[in-house]
Amino acid sequence: MHAASELPGPTGRRPDRTASRALLGERLVLARLLQPEQLDQALTLQKRWKSRFGDVILAHRWMGAMQFYQSLAEHFGLDYVNLIEQPPEVWYEPDMLQDYTQRLALPWRMQNDQLVVAVADPCKEFFDWAHEVWGPDVLFVGTSKYDILWTLQSTAEPQLTHQALTLLEDNAPEHSARRVITTGQVHWFYALASLLLLALVLYPVPALITLNLLITLGFLATFGFKWLLVWYGARHNIDIKVSEEELRQLDDEELPTYTVLVPMYNEPEVLPVLVGALRRLDYPASKLDIKLVLEQDDHRTIEAAKALKLEAIFEIIRVPPSQPRTKPKACNYALRFARGELVTIYDAEDQPEPGQLKRAVVAFRRAAPDVACVQARLNYYNAHENWLTRMFALEYTLWFDFYLPALEHLRVPIPLGGTSNHFRLAVLRKIHAWDPYNVTEDADLGVRLVQNGYRVSVVNSTTLEEANVSIPNWIRQRSRWFKGYMQTWLVHMRNPWHLYRSTGLKGFLGFQFFIGGGFVTALIAPLLWLMFAAWLIAGTRMFDVVFPPALVYLSLLNLLLGNGFFIYMTLVAGFKRNYFSLTPYALTVPFYWLLNSVGAYKGLWQLISKPFYWEKTVHGISKHMAAERKAAFRQ
């Protein structure tokens, strides 16, 4: 650190160690910044929640943040500094960035060869820590939490961006999707293609029959595995079920601080609805650490957030432009500012059940220590809007109510959903968070957790989302999902032996059939349907040579079993959620899966042409959104 010229204004001081934060409320009442009844309520909540007094009053917007932080600094005998107007003049240690965000402090300037530190949360514990780090002669000024966060984002932007992009690649390059396909994989694909081409030249008919047989058996194995998942999901209580009685027995003072990340881009219209849903969360407000993760150049959404005059539990994290511009990159950036013990992600259109955070806390307490993530279910509040939303709702019910719990029971890597997954923050940081180059970052993360010895469980709580009402918009979203599944398969198959050893035989095979089989069947199915249609309509016998009788019967079994299975299981999914009015639409599942194939081919093309491009899904286009916005503004 270097000395700076002396400037007029706030100066560093030694804190008044006799000051008690317990008397701060009386000071605010005497200054007429807080009403006596507000003080009484704040003290009651402080005791019940076991939170800091300031966090309680700011969470309820009983006074302005700047007034509070100025009064807090004065209470400890410190001058107050506005870091926006008087930014730090000394460079801080980059390795201590996590300490600065957690303790809300930052080196500010040199004063007569003594370091002055700006602090937003003065207390005895902080002063003791500061003296250990910077020595007994360190001086202090007060500032606000928002000044600290804004200054860190401004001055540490290059470092934060670099880490958000490269942390996984630098520490575990074998799990980074930045390299789409490795040299070894290219050699394997060329070898297999050459072998197939040679077989077709030398023995064309046997080669085509063998290829046809492998494809048919692959489809059969994929259908069989999903049938097994549905059987387990329907017959066993696999997920962690948290009762209402357990929620009532929770002691608020023992609840941990909870960080909520909400990545958004160009979505000012849905912001009021989202904020309303987050305000309804049944969790001590002073223990909520909500980050609105917005792109720095997304001025419309940033201004919309400012206009809402949000409580202190909300913070805006501005992510500077860099490539790739993806959701996981933004979440990695914001994660450096997280102060919670647990962390979850919600999307812009999400409406989580009010008690979901508490359910996740109970689930973690009941789970084994190796459970690093608890996934809540997803479904849709506009399920009845049109055919597409009905099919989407039925598909998600099948996915979250049957597939995922069964995958957990069988110890198969779970491809997490993109939202409402709850993590132990320490574990998330330990495995280097999300891959910024994978466009289905949570599917990859679910596999990576298992490979690192952790487990994922499912909890009985649901988050409602807005189902896509537009087929082009749906295909944009689905193509990104398929592209991400292809990325995930390529990354984790770089070393198949390691995947096998880290996940076991069931995990390895489950990964092949659920992740790999998902996009492979979607890519191949249209070709088989075209062949079947040509044979059925035109009566052509050109395919007879590659379809000996036994293979014909097996292929027809596949056709009937596959479509019949998905129709039947979609019916079962509808009954489980009491979606009785949706169940007739299960008969149209084959047309829905045809759309999946369109998305798969688009995803494959994008994997080749622009692998890290984030195909944006437009939210807020449902006819229900206008009513949701009105309800949000009435709160």
Buried (B, 14 or more C-beta within 10 A) or exposed (E): EEEBEEEEEBBBBBBEEEBEBEEBBEBBBEEEBBEEEBBEBBBEBBEEBBBBBBBBBBBBEBBEBBEBBBBBBBBBBBBBBBBEEBBBBBEBEEEBBEBBBEBBBBBBBBBEEBBBBBBBBBBEEBBEBBEEBBEEEBBBBBBBBBBBBBBBBBBBBEEBBEBBBBBBBEEBEBBBBBBBBBEEBEEEEEEEEEEEEEBBEEEEEEBBBBBBBEBBEBBBBBBEBBBBBBEBBBEEEBBBBBEEEBBEEBEBEEBBBBBBBBBBBBBBBBBBBBBBBBBBBEBBBBBBBBBBBBBBEBEEBBEBBEEBEBBBBBBBBBBBEBEBBBBBBBBBBBBBBBBBBBBBBBBBBBBBBBBBBBBBBBBBEBBEEEBBBBBBBBBBBBBBBBEBBBBBBBBBBBBBBBBBBBBBBBBBBBBBBBBBBBBBBEBBBEBBBBBBBBBBBBBBBBBBBBBBEBBBBBBBBBBBBBBBBBBEBBBBBBBBBBBBBBBBBBBBBBBEEEBBEBBBEEBBBBBBBBBBBBBBBBBBBBEBBEBBEEBEEEEEEEBEEBBBEEBEEBBEBBBEBBBEBBBBBBBBBBBBBEBEEBBEBBEBBBEBBEBBBBBBBBBBEBBEEEBBBBBBBBBBBBEBBEEBBEEBEEE
